[in-house]
Amino acid sequence: ISCWNPLQSLLSSMKQACEILTRDPEGGAARIPFKTFSFIYSYLASIDGEIPETEIEAFLEGIKEQANKHHGMVLIRHF
């Protein structure tokens, strides 16, 4: 039996968004600004409706801490 995991699906979408929106060369870190990442993640999570707001906020806070160590940029490995 296969279980659909909304968080895993969202993270897969975020990985694709990073790869599409990055200015890094092909095969690079696929960095995007935290502000962009946060906007897209919050939007997609709100559409999904399966992830509680508190989890969204906690996840983004952790990502922000990582991004702050990389000049405000989110890397795919952060999530």
Secondary structure as UniProt FT lines:
FT   HELIX           6..21
FT   TURN            26..27
FT   STRAND          32..33
FT   HELIX           34..48
FT   HELIX           53..68
FT   TURN            69..72
FT   STRAND          73..74
FT   HELIX           76..78
//
